[in-house]
Amino acid sequence: MKRHVLALSAMLAAISAQAAELHILASPAAREAMTVVTPTFERQTGHHVVFEYQDEDLAQTASKDDRLDAVLAPVVDMGVLARAYRIVPDTRRNLGRTAPTASAPQGVVLSIAALHGDHEDATRAFCAYLSLPETLVALRRSGLSTP
């Protein structure tokens, strides 16, 4: 575990030398959690993260918009993007389940993945950051439960 944290820290330090502005398409259900955890990533890496929140057609938008670096969406949308070879496979992470709603009484499992493009390394670092144990604790406190 400690070795993984050290490796991630080294990767973040190397990537921060070339700061990027990451554009992430996300489900509105992730807004509160991302507001809590993103500033720490930005401070540690120098990368700036810009979220665009969209309710529907996340997979369709992520398939067509080359400006996007990542997508944070329900697992169903990730399947569509994976079959279209749009996501970087080893970056996909299940982050948590949203609170139940009328349309999704069990909640929805949200997943993040980097998209092929110019900022793959920086986006890979963001996906890895979101899967760190301390980040997962912050996500849970912000409304996402264990997937």
Secondary structure in CASP SS format (residue, H / E / C, confidence):
PFRMAT SS
TARGET T0000
AUTHOR 0000-0000-0000
METHOD secondary structure of the structure
MODEL  1
M C 1.00
K H 1.00
R H 1.00
H H 1.00
V H 1.00
L H 1.00
A H 1.00
L H 1.00
S H 1.00
A H 1.00
M H 1.00
L H 1.00
A H 1.00
A H 1.00
I H 1.00
S H 1.00
A C 1.00
Q C 1.00
A C 1.00
A C 1.00
E E 1.00
L E 1.00
H E 1.00
I E 1.00
L E 1.00
A E 1.00
S C 1.00
P H 1.00
A H 1.00
A H 1.00
R H 1.00
E H 1.00
A H 1.00
M H 1.00
T H 1.00
V H 1.00
V H 1.00
T H 1.00
P H 1.00
T H 1.00
F H 1.00
E H 1.00
R H 1.00
Q H 1.00
T H 1.00
G C 1.00
H C 1.00
H E 1.00
V E 1.00
V E 1.00
F E 1.00
E E 1.00
Y E 1.00
Q C 1.00
D C 1.00
E C 1.00
D C 1.00
L H 1.00
A H 1.00
Q H 1.00
T H 1.00
A H 1.00
S H 1.00
K H 1.00
D C 1.00
D C 1.00
R C 1.00
L C 1.00
D C 1.00
A E 1.00
V E 1.00
L E 1.00
A E 1.00
P E 1.00
V H 1.00
V H 1.00
D H 1.00
M H 1.00
G H 1.00
V H 1.00
L H 1.00
A H 1.00
R H 1.00
A C 1.00
Y C 1.00
R C 1.00
I E 1.00
V C 1.00
P H 1.00
D H 1.00
T H 1.00
R C 1.00
R E 1.00
N E 1.00
L E 1.00
G E 1.00
R E 1.00
T C 1.00
A C 1.00
P C 1.00
T C 1.00
A C 1.00
S C 1.00
A C 1.00
P C 1.00
Q C 1.00
G C 1.00
V C 1.00
V E 1.00
L E 1.00
S E 1.00
I E 1.00
A E 1.00
A E 1.00
L E 1.00
H C 1.00
G C 1.00
D C 1.00
H C 1.00
E H 1.00
D H 1.00
A H 1.00
T H 1.00
R H 1.00
A H 1.00
F H 1.00
C H 1.00
A H 1.00
Y H 1.00
L H 1.00
S C 1.00
L C 1.00
P H 1.00
E H 1.00
T H 1.00
L H 1.00
V H 1.00
A H 1.00
L H 1.00
R H 1.00
R H 1.00
S C 1.00
G C 1.00
L C 1.00
S E 1.00
T C 1.00
P C 1.00
END
